[in-house]
Amino acid sequence: MNKTLDDYNRMRDFVATPEPAAAKRSGKKAVKDHALQFCIQKHDASHLHYDFRLELDGALKSWAVPKGPSLDPKVKRLAIHVEDHPLDYATFEGTIPEGHYGAGEVIVWDRGVWIPQDDPAKAYAKGRLKFELQGEKLGGLWNLVRTHMPGKQEQWFLIKHQDGAARPESDYDVVAAEPDSVLSDRTIVAKSKPSPVKKPAAKARRERSSQLTGARKAKLPELLKPELATLVESAPDGEWSYEIKFDGYRVMARIDHDEVKLFTRNGHDWTHKLPEQAAALAALGLESAWLDGEMVVADEQGVPDFQALQNAFDAGRSASIVYYLFDLPYLNGVDLREVPVEARRAALATVLKPDENPLLRFSDTFNESPEALLDSACKMHMEGLIGKRLGSPYVSRRSSDWIKLKCKHRQEFIVVGFTDPKGSRSAFGALLLGLHDRDSGELRYAGKVGTGFSEASLKRLYEQLKPLQTKKPSVVNPPTGVEVKGVHWLKPVLLAEVAFAEMTKDGSVRQAVFHGLREDKPAADITEERPTTVKTSTTKTKTSQAAPSQVGLEQGKVRITHPDRVIDASSGTTKMQLAEYYASVAEWILPQLKDRPVALVRAPDGITGELFFQKNAENLAIPGIVTLDKALTGQPMMVINNAQALIGAVQMSTVELHTWNATSVDLDKPDRFVLDLDPDPALPWKSMVEATRLILTVLDELGLKAFLKTSGGKGIHLVVPLTRKHGWDEVKDFSHAIVSHMAKLLPERFSAVSGPKNRVGRIFIDYLRNGLGATTICAYAVRSREGLPVSVPIFREEVSELKGGNQWNLHTVHERLAEVGDEPWADLKKTRQTITAEMRRRIGMKK
């Protein structure tokens, strides 16, 4: 481990902070399988600043830049040299708890590759670094220059070089123009100083809001995109209003006299799906309007139920769907987008007539503190809160004026130890937590909680901990290394209720907060697992092209054992939830699986355990599975053509499904080829967008139509359908020639050779999936990666709008499927094209 990473570890208490610890490396051997990466993290600590980090010598050299980078070469930004950070820090986002070094929120503001113009180690030692940045936001040449100004820490200047990427700050301030994360929908809302002026009373604010300052006459817009909220970790300072975050479909309503149209957030017309709601809006008697809201179905307790909403759409029962309205950006010939949000909402409240039609409701604002509101929402199993900055306009993009606060997970843990206090802390530092494994009954380590204690509760709890101390840990997998310094193990008697943001892949809580001890349950209490069933019947929708026989038994059921076994600790997803996901997407995934030999990736111990890649059904008791002759490949192949076999595969611990490029109609002749864009992980997503467009251009010029899908990982898959004419070798050779052609044209961007060392700073276009017996992840299949992302078909125009190839996971993909269905690939099966001699000639093939 780099010696300066010792400083990083020493300055942090990893018991409480979610930041990654710097791991010790064995020996000096380091395999460089990626380009030098850089990242800029926006950090709201004691002061909002930007942390500029460059990978060098196995660590991230780091500078704190108070004002952030500027694209103006005339502007010198002060950069204060700080301790090195581990490479894993480049993707860290989260909240560092109060009382700890660097306390505050962190997002990744930019990331990508940096290219030194000279020997980087020598230039760094001299204090004069010149380099190129290839990031999502920043590009071109830059300089980091060490100064001789006195101070406890080295002071450098970050300066943009004069080139094509430079821009005067008076024309464009990149920090202000692009404030959000490049990895997620997070942002940081700057803290505002409390105003010395007494806040006006609620009645006065309502009277002021009714004046509609900023309204202007304008024609009714044809289209209007919604304002999107940005995820934050905690409620910001300042004047905000808070509403419930609904678990439904975002819908914009356009009213033009008697004509009402309802659009999804992506502009799809859903009026035909919501006739009762459209009629209710028409009955308002408005001349013209744009209204913004959420379509919701509530359960028996009045809590929005997303699954019930989907069922209502599937069954055509739109009369049970309630339209909760929360904004009015346009009304009766007047554009209200520049009007403060509280005034727009006041106008909306006067327009609605909820007593006349219960399908239209006003989304109320609550006067309690956001902390109390969030606690209540979470107890009611709601998603969380939406906050809106008072005085803000309506903008058709993601904005930090609208924020979302999500509920955290909350459950009981067994207290298995505690750590010594640090700094000014008394009694103890943090509690070590444990959970019983549902299958083995073993008590396993589940992380630590170091926040949520008052001075009084620390002392009171410490008195309960002291008599329970023991020499040996009660967990079968105690932590090692820096995490066990100063640990006191306990008898597993006490139960703590803890809220947390997520579970890591190794089963440890992140961003945990202590809420109290539970005395109403024994620590040894383990719920017995009982086999559960998943219904495999599906209701066909208009988006599916498959016949009923392709979906499976009308009332089929598959027995799921160990339904509560956690497949992915980071999301807490269970085997049962995975089975329910595949059952719910059967109508989309079965047409993609139909008649294609399939290989399974099985994860009996979850995705962090050993994975098994299985191409035949031997020793797998999967109901409804079809077995194909082994003559072609030397082993029997399996085909999943019905929902019973699909869920049966999940029962056998299957997570991923990979398919051939041919079907049983003619296994000797593929009906497609796939180009898999596999990037150097250090490259920004912008590089993937550009690469996809370049390859699409080449395919377009050849006269080949391609269809896109996210890989569920870091890349994009281009699927090119073919009529069954050529054999495996011919198709593979042709796809190889395309890749070689691209690598020859743009060697600095593309590699035609596999292996991490051959794609450093570049994208490998994987053509190897086009050989006999090779497979590619199936569309709509889950990947065995943290968060369980899904491979999802996309429109080619959508690539630049994504933030990665893992955009959707099994918990978030349903809204997209309900909105677009199989539209991105609707023409795939109808496409008739073949490889011609002219195509071969144009990419340099000899024949």
Secondary structure, DSSP 4 states (H G I P E B T S, - for coil): --HHHHHHHHT--TTT--SPPPPPPSSS-----SPPEEEEEEEESSSEEEEEEEEETTEEEEEEETT---S-TTPEEEEEEEEEE-GGGGG--EEEPTTSTT-EEEEEEEEEEEEESS-HHHHHHHTEEEEEEEESS-EEEEEEEE----SSS-EEEEEE-SSTT---TTT--HHHH--S-SSSSB--PPP-PPPSSPPPPHHHHHHHHTT-TT-EE-PPPS--PPPEEEE-SSPPSS-EEEEEE-SSEEEEEEEETTEEEEEETT--B-GGG-HHHHHHHHTT--SEEEEEEEEE-B-TTS-B-HHHHHHHHHTT-GGG-EEEEEEEEEETTEE-TTS-HHHHHHHHHHH--TTT-TTEEE---B-S-HHHHHHHHHHTT--EEEEEETT----SSEEEEEEEEEPPEEEEEEEEEEE---TT--S-S-EEEEEE-TTT--EEEEEEE--S--HHHHHHHHHHHGGGEESS-SSSS---GGGGTTEEEE-TT-EEEEEESEE-TTS-EES-EEEEEE-SS-TT--PPP--EEEE------TT----GGGT--TT-EEEESSTT-EEETTTTEEHHHHHHHHHHTHHHHHHHHTT-EEEEEE-TT-TTS--EEE-S-TT---TT-EEE-STTTSS-EEE--SHHHHHHHHHTTEEEEEE-SS-TT-TTS-SEEEEEEEE-TTS-HHHHHHHHHHHHHHHHHHT---EEEE-SSS-EEEEEE--S-S-HHHHHHHHHHHHHHHHHH-TTTEESS-SGGGGTTSEEEE-GGGSTT--EEPTTPBPSSTT-BB--EE-GGGGGG-S-TT--BTTTHHHHHHHHTTGGGTTTTT------HHHHHHTT---
